[in-house]
Amino acid sequence: MALKTRKTSLNLSEEMQADLRIVNFWNIEGRYPDYKNLAYKAVTKEYIEEKEPIIKNIRLCLIEKMR
């Protein structure tokens, strides 16, 4: 089921929202430097290789929705 985000008019699937929560976790270092070790431990090369297609899909989807 697609959900409308609260602050935009974008309709994002629950799956994409879950994927964006993962991406948000990756950005934790910039906002909260004390937690960077937590992020470093969670993110391995294999993990990134697995998530890369998801990130590319999110990017393409958001670009399309902004047109």
N, CA, C and O of each residue as an XYZ file, in Angstrom:
268
protein
N       0.847     -1.173      0.000
C       0.000      0.000      0.000
C       0.891      1.235      0.000
O       1.783      1.353      0.840
N       0.665      2.139     -0.915
C       1.438      3.371     -0.983
C       0.919      4.355      0.059
O      -0.288      4.507      0.252
N       1.835      5.001      0.705
C       1.479      5.992      1.706
C       1.956      7.354      1.268
O       3.039      7.485      0.698
N       1.160      8.365      1.529
C       1.555      9.717      1.212
C       2.430     10.231      2.343
O       2.072     10.128      3.516
N       3.581     10.786      1.980
C       4.462     11.312      3.021
C       3.830     12.533      3.651
O       3.023     13.214      3.018
N       4.184     12.812      4.876
C       3.571     13.911      5.616
C       4.002     15.281      5.132
O       3.204     16.218      5.170
N       5.224     15.426      4.682
C       5.736     16.750      4.357
C       5.847     17.007      2.860
O       6.244     18.097      2.450
N       5.506     16.034      2.052
C       5.541     16.218      0.601
C       4.286     15.605      0.002
O       3.499     14.953      0.688
N       4.122     15.825     -1.260
C       2.980     15.219     -1.939
C       3.367     13.903     -2.613
O       2.613     13.385     -3.436
N       4.532     13.360     -2.271
C       4.984     12.105     -2.870
C       4.241     10.922     -2.259
O       4.054     10.853     -1.044
N       3.832     10.016     -3.094
C       3.251      8.764     -2.629
C       4.321      7.689     -2.749
O       4.708      7.301     -3.852
N       4.791      7.214     -1.608
C       5.855      6.219     -1.580
C       5.318      4.919     -1.007
O       4.536      4.921     -0.057
N       5.744      3.816     -1.591
C       5.333      2.509     -1.088
C       5.916      2.286      0.306
O       6.888      2.931      0.699
N       5.318      1.382      1.028
C       5.846      1.046      2.355
C       7.270      0.516      2.240
O       8.117      0.801      3.086
N       7.526     -0.257      1.188
C       8.871     -0.795      0.974
C       9.890      0.328      0.776
O      10.979      0.297      1.348
N       9.524      1.325     -0.044
C      10.449      2.423     -0.283
C      10.652      3.239      0.997
O      11.759      3.705      1.264
N       9.606      3.412      1.774
C       9.765      4.117      3.039
C      10.710      3.363      3.971
O      11.530      3.978      4.654
N      10.602      2.044      4.001
C      11.505      1.232      4.825
C      12.942      1.372      4.320
O      13.874      1.483      5.117
N      13.119      1.367      3.003
C      14.462      1.534      2.433
C      15.029      2.910      2.780
O      16.219      3.034      3.068
N      14.199      3.928      2.755
C      14.663      5.268      3.099
C      15.036      5.372      4.577
O      15.922      6.148      4.932
N      14.380      4.609      5.435
C      14.783      4.587      6.847
C      16.194      4.014      6.991
O      16.960      4.455      7.848
N      16.537      3.031      6.152
C      17.891      2.478      6.161
C      18.891      3.551      5.724
O      19.928      3.738      6.360
N      18.574      4.244      4.646
C      19.452      5.304      4.154
C      19.611      6.382      5.231
O      20.705      6.910      5.433
N      18.535      6.694      5.905
C      18.596      7.684      6.976
C      19.574      7.235      8.059
O      20.318      8.057      8.595
N      19.583      5.958      8.384
C      20.533      5.425      9.362
C      21.965      5.659      8.902
O      22.832      5.991      9.710
N      22.217      5.485      7.599
C      23.565      5.684      7.078
C      24.031      7.116      7.277
O      25.229      7.360      7.421
N      23.114      8.056      7.288
C      23.456      9.475      7.430
C      23.621      9.894      8.882
O      23.829     11.074      9.166
N      23.532      8.966      9.780
C      23.594      9.270     11.208
C      24.923      9.929     11.597
O      24.953     10.785     12.480
N      26.010      9.537     10.948
C      27.319     10.082     11.314
C      27.341     11.595     11.157
O      27.881     12.299     12.011
N      26.769     12.096     10.089
C      26.771     13.535      9.861
C      25.991     14.307     10.911
O      26.338     15.437     11.254
N      24.947     13.692     11.412
C      24.103     14.371     12.401
C      24.528     14.084     13.831
O      24.412     14.944     14.704
N      25.020     12.879     14.067
C      25.358     12.444     15.419
C      26.696     11.710     15.404
O      26.730     10.480     15.394
N      27.799     12.460     15.404
C      29.120     11.822     15.290
C      29.392     10.756     16.358
O      30.179      9.841     16.113
N      28.777     10.848     17.510
C      29.009      9.855     18.564
C      28.544      8.462     18.162
O      29.003      7.471     18.730
N      27.645      8.373     17.198
C      27.086      7.089     16.799
C      27.754      6.496     15.558
O      27.302      5.476     15.038
N      28.825      7.131     15.083
C      29.428      6.670     13.830
C      29.935      5.233     13.917
O      29.868      4.505     12.926
N      30.434      4.809     15.061
C      30.925      3.433     15.181
C      29.807      2.423     15.003
O      30.029      1.341     14.460
N      28.617      2.759     15.452
C      27.464      1.883     15.260
C      27.197      1.686     13.771
O      26.970      0.563     13.321
N      27.224      2.758     13.021
C      26.999      2.678     11.576
C      28.116      1.903     10.896
O      27.849      1.075     10.025
N      29.363      2.157     11.281
C      30.488      1.457     10.659
C      30.416     -0.048     10.882
O      30.766     -0.821      9.990
N      29.972     -0.469     12.045
C      29.871     -1.896     12.336
C      28.755     -2.558     11.533
O      28.867     -3.724     11.156
N      27.689     -1.822     11.274
C      26.532     -2.382     10.584
C      26.724     -2.463      9.074
O      26.103     -3.298      8.416
N      27.566     -1.615      8.525
C      27.686     -1.494      7.076
C      28.977     -2.157      6.588
O      30.072     -1.622      6.758
N      28.818     -3.332      5.977
C      29.948     -4.046      5.393
C      29.920     -3.880      3.875
O      28.949     -3.361      3.326
N      30.966     -4.310      3.207
C      31.012     -4.250      1.741
C      29.850     -5.044      1.145
O      29.198     -4.591      0.205
N      29.601     -6.216      1.692
C      28.506     -7.058      1.191
C      27.158     -6.374      1.391
O      26.283     -6.430      0.527
N      27.009     -5.739      2.525
C      25.763     -5.022      2.835
C      25.524     -3.908      1.815
O      24.414     -3.746      1.310
N      26.571     -3.147      1.521
C      26.455     -2.061      0.546
C      26.144     -2.611     -0.839
O      25.311     -2.053     -1.552
N      26.799     -3.692     -1.226
C      26.529     -4.285     -2.539
C      25.085     -4.749     -2.641
O      24.475     -4.669     -3.707
N      24.541     -5.232     -1.535
C      23.150     -5.672     -1.517
C      22.191     -4.485     -1.605
O      21.145     -4.581     -2.247
N      22.535     -3.389     -0.975
C      21.647     -2.221     -0.912
C      21.794     -1.279     -2.098
O      20.903     -0.467     -2.346
N      22.891     -1.367     -2.835
C      23.126     -0.440     -3.947
C      21.972     -0.398     -4.960
O      21.548      0.696     -5.332
N      21.454     -1.532     -5.414
C      20.333     -1.468     -6.367
C      19.092     -0.802     -5.759
O      18.340     -0.129     -6.464
N      18.886     -0.986     -4.475
C      17.743     -0.366     -3.805
C      17.895      1.148     -3.837
O      16.942      1.868     -4.137
N      19.095      1.631     -3.528
C      19.358      3.068     -3.523
C      19.190      3.640     -4.927
O      18.605      4.710     -5.095
N      19.691      2.943     -5.920
C      19.535      3.415     -7.301
C      18.060      3.488     -7.678
O      17.636      4.428     -8.350
N      17.278      2.503     -7.251
C      15.852      2.505     -7.533
C      15.156      3.682     -6.853
O      14.317      4.344     -7.464
N      15.493      3.941     -5.616
C      14.909      5.081     -4.895
C      15.239      6.373     -5.624
O      14.366      7.219     -5.823
N      16.481      6.527     -6.018
C      16.898      7.737     -6.730
C      16.089      7.934     -8.006
O      15.568      9.021     -8.258
N      15.987      6.885     -8.803
C      15.236      7.000    -10.058
C      13.764      7.300     -9.804
O      13.157      8.107    -10.508
N      13.204      6.656     -8.812
C      11.801      6.882     -8.478
C      11.562      8.330     -8.049
O      10.599      8.960     -8.487
N      12.426      8.846     -7.206
C      12.258     10.223     -6.732
C      12.462     11.229     -7.868
O      11.748     12.228     -7.949
N      13.424     10.969     -8.731
C      13.630     11.859     -9.887
C      12.369     11.870    -10.736
O      11.914     12.933    -11.158
N      11.806     10.706    -10.989
C      10.582     10.623    -11.809
C       9.419     11.346    -11.140
O       8.658     12.036    -11.819
N       9.266     11.207     -9.841
C       8.162     11.847     -9.136
C       8.298     13.365     -9.092
O       7.297     14.072     -8.974
N       9.525     13.871     -9.187
C       9.734     15.310     -9.152
C       9.508     15.973    -10.506
O       9.443     17.200    -10.591
N       9.391     15.189    -11.543
C       9.192     15.774    -12.883
C       7.796     16.287    -13.053
O       7.454     16.809    -14.114
